[in-house]
Amino acid sequence: MPNVYTLTDRPLRPGDKELFGWRRKAQTLALNILTYDLSQAALTVGVQGDWGAGKTSFINLVLDGLGEDRTPQAREKGFKVKNWQEKYPLAARVSVRYREMGEETKYSLVIPFDCWMMSHLPFGGMGLVLYLLAVLEDFVAAMTGEEGKKGTALQAFVRYAETAGRLLETTGDVLGLLGVPGAEAAGWGIRHLIEQVGQKAQARLQASEIEEAFRALVGLQDTFRLLVEQVRQIPPFSRGDTRLVVVVDDLDRVPPRTALEITEKLKLFLDVPYTVFIIGADMEVVARGLQERFGGETSVAEGRDYINKIVRLSYPVPRMTRRDAYALLAVSDAICHALYEARFSRWRNEEPQREEEFPGTFVDELLFILPNTGYNPRNLKKIALAFGVYRAFFLDSLNQRGWEVLDADNAKATYFRLLALAILYQYNLELAKAFHQYLVERTDAGEREEPFNGERARAFLQQKEVNALLEDPSAVERFFAKMAEKEYTIGEWLRAFAYTSGA
């Protein structure tokens, strides 16, 4: 049996095998981050890519490029409080990267921010600010042992909530229309925060209250700046070039408007020296947040321009090549066995499939026609996983019928159909259901032994209810033309559908 590992959806971690040659590109980006002049302002890096393109994996490779993980040593030697896990649990959210560059030591203090998880809290985009203040306070207290200052930063946040919150709640929409970044967004988040701390918004504000609100806003940024400076002054970080690296991941998994609010907070509150923000997102999602804010009066292009003013360096995740897809599938147990059983590859004990053996196979025929299938790591893994389940059902049915040897032609034909359905289900579930219904109707009409050919494929796609499901008609037409090219019967396609459910 080939010595392969199961494909999972988790991102790359330290020590994992990297299949696409991304490590060198990630190290180049890490080097740029380490050598960028952060003495005047923060650097915001946007790692951009479609859903499932591998943004988190690429970001983790960038973090590896920042240097060796010295987190355990930093905690053992640096934390002054023995029971810090109980007193300062958020300090554990900070990891330490160490890299020697010439005569200079580079320290990167990395803080992850999971947008998807934090979006369940009632703070909107302000959740990022509150989280960073809390984490840095715990880290400084654990490193210095100065417990008396615990809660100072959060008190500044509450003061801002009590003053700026009232102002932004009542005037946020107006300030937003005037182009003040984050004003309306902050108002939305602060409304929820005020409810949490028991404050009530006032309908009218005095001049003194407006002045106090802006003083609180500036004070909040100053509090964050002070915490960053405190961290940089703590040994051993004071003996090297130290930067704070905040990873804002899964930004495109939250609603577009929330994604926009979080992005705006980077500029409004957190743009302080020696700080780097790495954002993992499909920036089109963030740009759509601007459209939602202004009721569609802003185009996606204008939203993109707006985001580009906040994100200083945009770096697209490297696009997968066909060879990258082969490399990924070469570690799939089901794919390796299927290609052997269909006699596309020769048996090699304890060796994975070789990439050069994929061209000309049913995998090569089907995988790269529909958008976001063969060139998207997450979708590719899901297709391979589904195919593995379908193949298991198929082999189980053979065992029940007493088959001892799988005929190569039967394997080749069946695996073609199973992979086609795995791709179709991943691409468009409703289209797959409609195709199954079409086959059932043709069977009821006495056409079970008739071939599903080009004519029938066109007739299926031209149905009004089916045509309405097509987002990319030309690609779908090419895919079904490839399916019809084999002229497998309607009954054979229905049997393939039966294997997808274990029937």
C-alpha positions as CSV (number, residue, x, y, z in Angstrom):
1,M,0.0,0.0,0.0
2,P,1.4,3.4,-0.8
3,N,2.8,5.2,2.2
4,V,0.7,8.4,2.0
5,Y,-1.2,10.6,4.4
6,T,-4.8,11.7,4.5
7,L,-5.6,15.1,3.1
8,T,-7.0,17.4,5.8
9,D,-8.3,21.0,5.7
10,R,-6.0,22.3,8.4
11,P,-3.4,24.8,7.4
12,L,0.3,24.1,7.3
13,R,2.1,23.9,10.7
14,P,5.8,23.9,11.6
15,G,7.4,20.7,10.3
16,D,4.7,20.0,7.7
17,K,5.8,19.1,4.2
18,E,5.2,22.0,1.9
19,L,4.2,20.9,-1.6
20,F,3.9,24.0,-3.8
21,G,7.2,25.7,-3.4
22,W,5.7,28.6,-1.4
23,R,8.3,28.5,1.4
24,R,10.9,30.6,-0.6
25,K,8.2,33.2,-1.5
26,A,7.0,33.4,2.1
27,Q,10.6,33.8,3.3
28,T,11.1,36.7,0.9
29,L,8.0,38.4,2.3
30,A,9.2,37.7,5.9
31,L,12.6,39.3,5.0
32,N,10.8,42.5,3.8
33,I,8.8,42.6,7.0
34,L,12.0,42.3,9.1
35,T,13.9,45.0,7.2
36,Y,11.0,47.5,6.8
37,D,11.5,50.8,8.6
38,L,8.8,50.8,11.3
39,S,10.0,53.7,13.3
40,Q,7.4,56.1,12.0
41,A,4.2,54.0,11.5
42,A,2.8,50.5,11.3
43,L,3.0,48.3,8.2
44,T,-0.2,46.6,7.1
45,V,0.3,43.6,4.8
46,G,-2.7,42.1,3.0
47,V,-2.2,38.4,2.1
48,Q,-4.9,38.1,-0.5
49,G,-6.6,35.1,-2.1
50,D,-9.9,33.4,-2.8
51,W,-11.6,31.3,-0.1
52,G,-9.6,28.1,0.3
53,A,-6.6,29.4,-1.6
54,G,-4.2,28.7,1.3
55,K,-3.9,32.1,2.9
56,T,-3.5,30.7,6.4
57,S,-0.9,28.2,5.3
58,F,1.1,30.9,3.5
59,I,0.9,33.2,6.5
60,N,2.3,30.4,8.7
61,L,5.2,30.0,6.3
62,V,5.8,33.8,6.6
63,L,5.9,33.5,10.4
64,D,8.4,30.7,10.1
65,G,10.5,33.1,8.0
66,L,10.5,35.6,10.8
67,G,12.8,33.3,12.7
68,E,13.0,30.4,15.2
69,D,10.2,29.9,17.6
70,R,11.6,30.9,21.0
71,T,8.3,31.1,22.9
72,P,9.1,28.4,25.5
73,Q,12.5,29.9,26.3
74,A,11.0,33.4,26.5
75,R,8.3,32.2,29.0
76,E,10.8,30.2,31.1
77,K,13.4,33.0,31.4
78,G,11.2,36.1,31.0
79,F,8.0,35.6,32.9
80,K,8.4,36.9,36.5
81,V,5.1,35.5,37.8
82,K,5.2,31.7,38.5
83,N,1.4,31.2,38.2
84,W,1.1,33.4,35.2
85,Q,-1.3,30.9,33.5
86,E,-3.9,31.7,36.1
87,K,-3.2,35.4,36.6
88,Y,-2.4,36.4,33.0
89,P,-3.8,33.7,30.7
90,L,-3.8,36.0,27.6
91,A,0.0,36.2,27.8
92,A,0.0,32.8,26.3
93,R,-1.4,34.3,23.0
94,V,2.0,35.9,22.3
95,S,4.6,33.8,20.6
96,V,8.2,34.9,20.1
97,R,10.3,34.6,16.9
98,Y,14.0,35.1,16.9
99,R,16.3,35.6,14.0
100,E,19.9,36.7,13.7
101,M,20.6,39.0,10.7
102,G,24.2,40.0,10.5
103,E,25.1,41.7,13.8
104,E,21.5,42.5,14.6
105,T,18.9,40.3,16.4
106,K,15.4,40.5,15.2
107,Y,12.5,39.7,17.6
108,S,9.0,39.4,16.4
109,L,6.2,39.1,19.0
110,V,3.3,37.4,17.2
111,I,-0.3,37.8,18.3
112,P,-3.0,35.9,16.4
113,F,-6.5,37.4,16.0
114,D,-9.2,35.0,14.8
115,C,-11.8,37.2,13.3
116,W,-14.3,34.4,12.9
117,M,-14.2,33.5,16.6
118,M,-14.1,37.1,17.8
119,S,-17.0,38.1,15.6
120,H,-19.3,36.2,18.1
121,L,-18.5,38.9,20.7
122,P,-20.7,42.0,20.7
123,F,-18.0,44.5,20.0
124,G,-17.9,44.7,16.2
125,G,-14.6,46.0,14.8
126,M,-13.6,47.3,18.3
127,G,-13.1,43.8,19.4
128,L,-9.6,43.8,17.8
129,V,-8.6,46.9,19.8
130,L,-10.0,45.5,23.1
131,Y,-8.3,42.1,22.4
132,L,-4.9,43.6,21.7
133,L,-5.0,45.8,24.8
134,A,-5.9,42.9,27.0
135,V,-3.2,40.5,25.5
136,L,-0.4,43.1,25.7
137,E,-1.4,44.1,29.3
138,D,-1.2,40.4,30.4
139,F,2.1,39.9,28.5
140,V,3.8,43.0,30.0
141,A,2.5,42.1,33.5
142,A,3.8,38.5,33.2
143,M,7.2,39.7,31.9
144,T,7.7,42.5,34.5
145,G,5.8,41.3,37.5
146,E,4.2,44.7,37.9
147,E,0.6,43.7,38.8
148,G,-0.5,47.1,39.8
149,K,-0.9,48.3,36.3
150,K,-3.1,45.5,35.3
151,G,-6.4,46.8,33.9
152,T,-5.0,50.3,33.0
153,A,-5.4,49.8,29.3
154,L,-8.9,48.3,29.6
155,Q,-9.9,51.3,31.8
156,A,-8.8,53.6,28.9
157,F,-11.0,51.5,26.6
158,V,-14.0,51.9,28.9
159,R,-13.4,55.7,29.1
160,Y,-13.5,55.8,25.4
161,A,-16.7,53.8,25.4
162,E,-18.3,56.2,27.8
163,T,-17.4,59.3,25.9
164,A,-16.6,58.6,22.3
165,G,-19.3,56.0,22.2
166,R,-22.0,58.5,22.8
167,L,-20.6,60.8,20.2
168,L,-20.1,58.2,17.5
169,E,-23.4,56.6,18.2
170,T,-25.3,59.7,17.3
171,T,-23.1,61.2,14.6
172,G,-21.4,58.1,13.1
173,D,-23.4,58.1,9.9
174,V,-22.7,61.8,9.2
175,L,-19.0,61.4,9.9
176,G,-18.9,58.3,7.7
177,L,-20.5,60.3,4.8
178,L,-17.8,62.9,5.2
179,G,-15.1,60.2,4.8
180,V,-13.8,59.9,8.3
181,P,-12.4,56.3,8.4
182,G,-14.1,54.0,10.8
183,A,-16.5,56.6,12.3
184,E,-19.7,54.8,11.6
185,A,-18.2,51.4,12.1
186,A,-16.9,52.4,15.5
187,G,-20.4,53.8,16.3
188,W,-21.9,50.5,15.5
189,G,-19.5,48.6,17.7
190,I,-19.6,51.0,20.6
191,R,-23.4,50.9,20.7
192,H,-23.1,47.2,21.6
193,L,-20.2,47.9,24.1
194,I,-22.3,50.6,25.8
195,E,-25.1,48.1,26.3
196,Q,-22.6,45.7,27.9
197,V,-21.2,48.3,30.4
198,G,-24.7,49.7,31.2
199,Q,-24.3,53.1,29.5
200,K,-27.1,54.9,27.7
201,A,-26.5,57.1,24.6
202,Q,-27.4,60.8,24.9
203,A,-29.3,62.5,22.2
204,R,-27.6,65.8,22.6
205,L,-23.9,66.4,23.2
206,Q,-22.3,69.5,24.7
207,A,-19.1,70.9,23.3
208,S,-17.2,69.7,26.3
209,E,-18.4,66.1,25.7
210,I,-17.2,66.3,22.1
211,E,-13.8,67.5,23.2
212,E,-13.7,64.7,25.8
213,A,-14.6,62.1,23.2
214,F,-11.8,63.0,20.9
215,R,-9.4,63.2,23.8
216,A,-10.5,59.6,24.7
217,L,-10.0,58.5,21.1
218,V,-6.4,59.8,21.0
219,G,-5.8,58.4,24.5
220,L,-6.8,54.9,23.3
221,Q,-4.2,55.0,20.5
222,D,-1.6,56.4,23.0
223,T,-2.4,53.5,25.4
224,F,-1.7,51.0,22.6
225,R,1.5,52.8,21.6
226,L,2.7,52.8,25.3
227,L,2.1,49.1,25.6
228,V,4.2,48.4,22.4
229,E,7.0,50.6,23.8
230,Q,6.8,48.8,27.1
231,V,7.2,45.5,25.4
232,R,10.2,46.7,23.4
233,Q,11.9,47.9,26.6
234,I,11.7,44.5,28.3
235,P,14.9,42.3,28.1
236,P,15.7,40.4,26.0
237,F,13.6,42.4,23.5
238,S,15.3,45.7,24.4
239,R,18.7,44.2,23.2
240,G,17.4,43.7,19.6
241,D,15.2,45.1,16.9
242,T,11.7,44.1,18.2
243,R,8.4,44.4,16.4
244,L,4.8,43.4,17.2
245,V,3.3,41.2,14.5
246,V,-0.5,40.9,14.6
247,V,-2.0,38.2,12.4
248,V,-5.6,39.1,11.5
249,D,-6.8,35.9,9.9
250,D,-10.1,34.7,8.4
251,L,-11.3,38.3,7.8
252,D,-13.3,37.1,4.8
253,R,-15.3,34.6,7.0
254,V,-17.1,37.4,8.8
255,P,-19.8,39.6,7.2
256,P,-18.4,42.2,4.8
257,R,-19.4,45.1,7.0
258,T,-17.7,43.6,10.0
259,A,-14.6,42.9,7.9
260,L,-14.5,46.5,6.9
261,E,-14.8,47.7,10.5
262,I,-12.0,45.6,11.7
263,T,-9.7,46.8,8.8
264,E,-10.6,50.4,9.6
265,K,-9.6,50.0,13.3
266,L,-6.0,49.2,12.2
267,K,-5.7,52.7,10.8
268,L,-7.9,54.5,13.3
269,F,-6.5,53.2,16.6
270,L,-3.6,50.9,16.0
271,D,-1.3,52.6,13.5
272,V,1.7,53.0,15.8
273,P,5.4,52.4,15.2
274,Y,7.1,49.0,15.4
275,T,3.8,47.2,14.6
276,V,3.0,45.0,11.7
277,F,-0.5,43.7,10.8
278,I,-0.8,40.7,8.5
279,I,-4.3,40.4,7.1
280,G,-5.4,37.2,5.5
281,A,-8.5,37.8,3.4
282,D,-10.2,38.0,0.1
283,M,-10.1,41.8,-0.1
284,E,-13.2,41.8,-2.4
285,V,-15.2,40.8,0.7
286,V,-13.9,43.8,2.7
287,A,-14.5,46.1,-0.3
288,R,-18.2,44.9,-0.4
289,G,-18.5,46.1,3.2
290,L,-18.2,49.7,1.9
291,Q,-21.0,49.0,-0.5
292,E,-23.2,47.7,2.3
293,R,-22.5,50.7,4.4
294,F,-23.6,53.2,1.7
295,G,-26.4,51.1,0.3
296,G,-24.7,50.1,-3.0
297,E,-23.8,53.7,-4.0
298,T,-20.1,52.8,-3.9
299,S,-18.7,50.4,-6.5
300,V,-16.5,47.5,-5.6
301,A,-13.6,49.2,-7.4
302,E,-14.1,52.3,-5.1
303,G,-14.2,50.0,-2.1
304,R,-11.0,48.4,-3.3
305,D,-9.3,51.8,-3.6
306,Y,-10.5,52.6,-0.1
307,I,-9.0,49.4,1.4
308,N,-5.7,50.0,-0.5
309,K,-5.2,53.2,1.5
310,I,-5.2,51.1,4.7
311,V,-3.3,48.1,3.4
312,R,0.2,49.3,2.4
313,L,1.5,46.1,1.0
314,S,-0.7,43.6,-0.9
315,Y,0.7,40.1,-1.6
316,P,-1.5,37.6,-3.5
317,V,-1.2,34.0,-2.4
318,P,0.7,32.2,-5.2
319,R,-1.8,30.6,-7.6
320,M,-1.6,26.8,-7.8
321,T,-0.3,25.3,-11.0
322,R,-1.5,22.0,-12.5
323,R,1.7,20.4,-11.2
324,D,0.9,21.7,-7.7
325,A,-2.5,20.0,-8.0
326,Y,-0.8,16.8,-9.0
327,A,1.6,17.1,-6.0
328,L,-1.4,17.5,-3.7
329,L,-3.3,14.6,-5.1
330,A,-0.2,12.4,-5.1
331,V,-0.5,12.1,-1.3
332,S,-4.2,11.0,-1.5
333,D,-4.6,7.3,-0.6
334,A,-7.8,7.0,-2.6
335,I,-6.4,8.7,-5.7
336,C,-3.2,6.6,-5.7
337,H,-5.1,3.3,-5.5
338,A,-7.7,4.3,-8.1
339,L,-5.0,5.2,-10.6
340,Y,-3.3,1.9,-10.0
341,E,-6.6,-0.1,-10.2
342,A,-7.4,1.6,-13.5
343,R,-3.9,0.7,-14.7
344,F,-2.8,4.3,-15.1
345,S,0.2,3.7,-12.9
346,R,2.3,0.7,-12.0
347,W,2.5,-0.8,-8.5
348,R,5.2,0.6,-6.2
349,N,5.1,-0.6,-2.7
350,E,5.2,2.1,0.0
351,E,5.6,4.9,-2.5
352,P,3.2,7.7,-3.3
353,Q,1.9,8.5,-6.8
354,R,4.4,10.3,-8.9
355,E,3.3,13.7,-10.3
356,E,4.3,12.8,-13.9
357,E,1.8,10.0,-14.0
358,F,-1.3,12.2,-13.8
359,P,-1.4,13.6,-17.3
360,G,-3.8,11.5,-19.5
361,T,-5.7,10.1,-16.6
362,F,-9.4,10.6,-15.7
363,V,-8.1,13.1,-13.0
364,D,-6.4,15.2,-15.7
365,E,-9.4,15.0,-18.0
366,L,-11.9,16.3,-15.4
367,L,-10.3,18.4,-12.7
368,F,-9.3,21.6,-14.4
369,I,-12.4,22.6,-16.4
370,L,-14.7,24.1,-13.8
371,P,-13.6,27.2,-11.9
372,N,-12.3,26.9,-8.3
373,T,-11.9,23.1,-8.5
374,G,-8.5,21.9,-9.5
375,Y,-6.6,25.1,-8.7
376,N,-8.0,25.7,-5.2
377,P,-6.3,23.7,-2.4
378,R,-9.3,23.5,-0.1
379,N,-11.8,22.5,-2.9
380,L,-9.2,20.0,-4.3
381,K,-8.9,18.3,-0.9
382,K,-12.7,18.1,-0.5
383,I,-13.0,16.6,-4.0
384,A,-10.3,14.0,-3.2
385,L,-12.0,13.2,0.2
386,A,-15.4,12.8,-1.5
387,F,-13.9,10.6,-4.2
388,G,-12.3,8.4,-1.5
389,V,-15.7,7.9,0.1
390,Y,-17.4,7.1,-3.2
391,R,-14.7,4.6,-4.1
392,A,-15.1,2.9,-0.8
393,F,-18.8,2.4,-1.4
394,F,-18.0,1.1,-4.9
395,L,-15.5,-1.4,-3.7
396,D,-17.9,-2.5,-0.9
397,S,-20.6,-3.2,-3.5
398,L,-18.1,-5.4,-5.5
399,N,-17.2,-7.4,-2.3
400,Q,-20.9,-8.0,-1.7
401,R,-21.2,-9.4,-5.3
402,G,-18.2,-11.7,-4.7
403,W,-15.7,-9.9,-7.0
404,E,-12.1,-10.9,-6.2
405,V,-10.4,-8.9,-8.9
406,L,-11.3,-5.4,-10.1
407,D,-11.2,-5.2,-13.9
408,A,-9.1,-2.3,-15.1
409,D,-11.7,-1.1,-17.7
410,N,-14.5,-1.2,-15.1
411,A,-12.3,0.7,-12.7
412,K,-11.4,3.3,-15.3
413,A,-15.0,3.9,-16.3
414,T,-16.4,3.9,-12.8
415,Y,-13.7,6.2,-11.3
416,F,-14.2,8.7,-14.2
417,R,-17.9,8.9,-13.3
418,L,-17.3,9.1,-9.5
419,L,-14.7,11.8,-9.9
420,A,-17.0,13.8,-12.2
421,L,-19.8,13.6,-9.5
422,A,-17.3,14.6,-6.7
423,I,-16.3,17.7,-8.7
424,L,-19.9,18.5,-9.6
425,Y,-21.1,18.2,-6.0
426,Q,-18.3,20.5,-4.9
427,Y,-18.9,23.0,-7.6
428,N,-22.7,23.3,-7.5
429,L,-24.8,21.1,-5.3
430,E,-28.1,22.2,-6.9
431,L,-26.7,21.4,-10.4
432,A,-25.7,17.9,-9.2
433,K,-29.2,17.4,-7.8
434,A,-30.7,18.6,-11.1
435,F,-28.5,16.2,-13.1
436,H,-29.6,13.3,-10.9
437,Q,-33.3,14.2,-11.4
438,Y,-32.8,14.4,-15.1
439,L,-31.3,10.9,-15.2
440,V,-34.2,9.5,-13.1
441,E,-36.7,11.1,-15.5
442,R,-34.9,9.6,-18.5
443,T,-34.9,6.2,-16.8
444,D,-38.7,6.5,-16.2
445,A,-39.0,7.3,-19.9
446,G,-37.4,4.0,-20.8
447,E,-34.0,5.4,-21.7
448,R,-31.9,3.7,-19.0
449,E,-29.7,1.9,-21.5
450,E,-29.3,4.9,-23.8
451,P,-26.0,6.8,-23.8
452,F,-25.6,10.1,-22.1
453,N,-24.1,11.8,-25.1
454,G,-23.5,15.4,-26.3
455,E,-27.1,15.8,-27.5
456,R,-28.5,14.8,-24.1
457,A,-26.0,16.9,-22.3
458,R,-27.1,20.0,-24.3
459,A,-30.8,19.1,-23.7
460,F,-30.2,18.9,-19.9
461,L,-28.3,22.2,-19.7
462,Q,-30.9,24.1,-21.9
463,Q,-33.7,23.4,-19.4
464,K,-34.8,26.7,-18.0
465,E,-34.5,25.7,-14.3
466,V,-31.0,24.2,-15.0
467,N,-29.8,27.2,-17.0
468,A,-30.7,29.5,-14.0
469,L,-28.2,27.6,-11.9
470,L,-25.2,28.2,-14.2
471,E,-22.7,30.9,-13.0
472,D,-20.2,30.1,-15.7
473,P,-22.2,28.5,-18.5
474,S,-19.3,28.0,-20.9
475,A,-17.2,26.1,-18.3
476,V,-20.2,23.9,-17.3
477,E,-20.9,23.2,-21.0
478,R,-17.3,22.0,-21.4
479,F,-17.5,19.9,-18.3
480,F,-20.7,18.1,-19.4
481,A,-19.3,17.7,-22.9
482,K,-16.3,15.9,-21.4
483,M,-18.7,13.7,-19.4
484,A,-20.8,13.0,-22.5
485,E,-17.7,12.2,-24.6
486,K,-17.5,8.8,-23.0
487,E,-21.1,8.0,-23.8
488,Y,-21.7,6.0,-20.6
489,T,-25.3,5.0,-20.3
490,I,-27.9,6.8,-18.2
491,G,-28.1,3.7,-16.0
492,E,-24.3,3.8,-15.5
493,W,-24.4,7.4,-14.4
494,L,-27.3,6.5,-12.0
495,R,-25.2,3.7,-10.5
496,A,-22.4,6.2,-9.9
497,F,-24.9,8.4,-8.1
498,A,-25.9,5.4,-5.9
499,Y,-22.2,5.0,-4.9
500,T,-22.1,8.7,-3.7
501,S,-24.7,7.8,-1.0
502,G,-23.6,4.2,-0.3
503,A,-26.9,2.8,-1.8
